[in-house]
Amino acid sequence: SGGYEGGYDDSLMDSSMVGAPSADGNKDIFEKITLPLITSTIDEYEGKVWVCITCGKRSKNRTNIQNHAEVVHTREDPDRYACHVCLLRKATFKAVWKHVYRSHREVLAKNQQEFPVD
């Protein structure tokens, strides 16, 4: 475990992660920041469980633990993520996707019609 102790490890950020105003770019940033902070284990009663390496918080849902790790164990950066529609910047992956869903739902629907997922 990289000595996080509730703090932020600057080695997780690099210049390629700054200003990526695309849905995939935001997901890449989120994964690069949070995956080193979590692990999974098999619990004999719960099955696969995701665990925050820093504090031991557990969840059956990987994204929930990633959101926890980002909010609690990384340095806040209010401009970390950009809306791929209007370029509004948000501090967390969850916040930017909440904004996209609430403000640009029609764009999401149009994209799904143009590029259906099989």
Contacts in CASP RR format, 6 or more apart in sequence:
PFRMAT RR
TARGET T0000
AUTHOR 0000-0000-0000
METHOD contacts of the structure
MODEL  1
SGGYEGGYDDSLMDSSMVGAPSADGNKDIFEKITLPLITSTIDEYEGKVW
VCITCGKRSKNRTNIQNHAEVVHTREDPDRYACHVCLLRKATFKAVWKHV
YRSHREVLAKNQQEFPVD
1 53 0 8 1.000
1 54 0 8 1.000
2 9 0 8 1.000
2 36 0 8 1.000
2 53 0 8 1.000
3 9 0 8 1.000
4 37 0 8 1.000
4 53 0 8 1.000
4 54 0 8 1.000
4 73 0 8 1.000
5 54 0 8 1.000
6 54 0 8 1.000
6 55 0 8 1.000
6 72 0 8 1.000
6 73 0 8 1.000
7 54 0 8 1.000
7 73 0 8 1.000
7 74 0 8 1.000
7 75 0 8 1.000
8 73 0 8 1.000
8 74 0 8 1.000
8 75 0 8 1.000
9 36 0 8 1.000
10 75 0 8 1.000
12 32 0 8 1.000
12 33 0 8 1.000
12 36 0 8 1.000
12 74 0 8 1.000
13 33 0 8 1.000
17 28 0 8 1.000
17 29 0 8 1.000
17 32 0 8 1.000
19 79 0 8 1.000
19 82 0 8 1.000
20 26 0 8 1.000
20 28 0 8 1.000
20 29 0 8 1.000
20 82 0 8 1.000
21 82 0 8 1.000
21 83 0 8 1.000
21 84 0 8 1.000
21 87 0 8 1.000
22 84 0 8 1.000
23 84 0 8 1.000
23 100 0 8 1.000
26 81 0 8 1.000
26 82 0 8 1.000
26 84 0 8 1.000
26 93 0 8 1.000
26 96 0 8 1.000
26 97 0 8 1.000
27 93 0 8 1.000
29 80 0 8 1.000
29 81 0 8 1.000
29 93 0 8 1.000
30 66 0 8 1.000
30 70 0 8 1.000
30 81 0 8 1.000
30 93 0 8 1.000
31 66 0 8 1.000
33 70 0 8 1.000
33 74 0 8 1.000
34 66 0 8 1.000
34 69 0 8 1.000
34 70 0 8 1.000
34 74 0 8 1.000
35 66 0 8 1.000
36 53 0 8 1.000
37 52 0 8 1.000
37 53 0 8 1.000
37 54 0 8 1.000
37 66 0 8 1.000
37 69 0 8 1.000
37 73 0 8 1.000
37 74 0 8 1.000
38 50 0 8 1.000
38 51 0 8 1.000
38 52 0 8 1.000
38 53 0 8 1.000
38 62 0 8 1.000
38 65 0 8 1.000
38 66 0 8 1.000
38 69 0 8 1.000
39 50 0 8 1.000
39 51 0 8 1.000
39 53 0 8 1.000
40 48 0 8 1.000
40 49 0 8 1.000
40 50 0 8 1.000
40 51 0 8 1.000
40 62 0 8 1.000
41 48 0 8 1.000
41 49 0 8 1.000
41 51 0 8 1.000
42 48 0 8 1.000
42 49 0 8 1.000
43 49 0 8 1.000
46 60 0 8 1.000
47 60 0 8 1.000
48 60 0 8 1.000
49 58 0 8 1.000
49 59 0 8 1.000
49 60 0 8 1.000
50 58 0 8 1.000
50 59 0 8 1.000
50 60 0 8 1.000
50 61 0 8 1.000
50 62 0 8 1.000
50 64 0 8 1.000
50 65 0 8 1.000
51 57 0 8 1.000
51 58 0 8 1.000
51 65 0 8 1.000
52 58 0 8 1.000
52 65 0 8 1.000
52 68 0 8 1.000
52 69 0 8 1.000
52 72 0 8 1.000
52 73 0 8 1.000
54 69 0 8 1.000
54 72 0 8 1.000
54 73 0 8 1.000
55 72 0 8 1.000
55 73 0 8 1.000
57 65 0 8 1.000
57 68 0 8 1.000
58 65 0 8 1.000
59 65 0 8 1.000
59 68 0 8 1.000
66 93 0 8 1.000
67 92 0 8 1.000
67 93 0 8 1.000
67 94 0 8 1.000
70 92 0 8 1.000
70 93 0 8 1.000
70 94 0 8 1.000
71 92 0 8 1.000
76 91 0 8 1.000
77 91 0 8 1.000
78 89 0 8 1.000
78 90 0 8 1.000
78 91 0 8 1.000
79 89 0 8 1.000
79 91 0 8 1.000
80 89 0 8 1.000
80 90 0 8 1.000
80 91 0 8 1.000
80 92 0 8 1.000
81 89 0 8 1.000
81 90 0 8 1.000
81 91 0 8 1.000
81 92 0 8 1.000
81 93 0 8 1.000
81 95 0 8 1.000
81 96 0 8 1.000
82 88 0 8 1.000
82 89 0 8 1.000
82 90 0 8 1.000
82 96 0 8 1.000
83 89 0 8 1.000
83 90 0 8 1.000
83 96 0 8 1.000
83 99 0 8 1.000
83 100 0 8 1.000
83 103 0 8 1.000
83 104 0 8 1.000
84 100 0 8 1.000
85 100 0 8 1.000
85 103 0 8 1.000
85 104 0 8 1.000
85 107 0 8 1.000
86 103 0 8 1.000
86 104 0 8 1.000
88 96 0 8 1.000
88 99 0 8 1.000
90 96 0 8 1.000
90 99 0 8 1.000
100 107 0 8 1.000
100 108 0 8 1.000
101 108 0 8 1.000
END
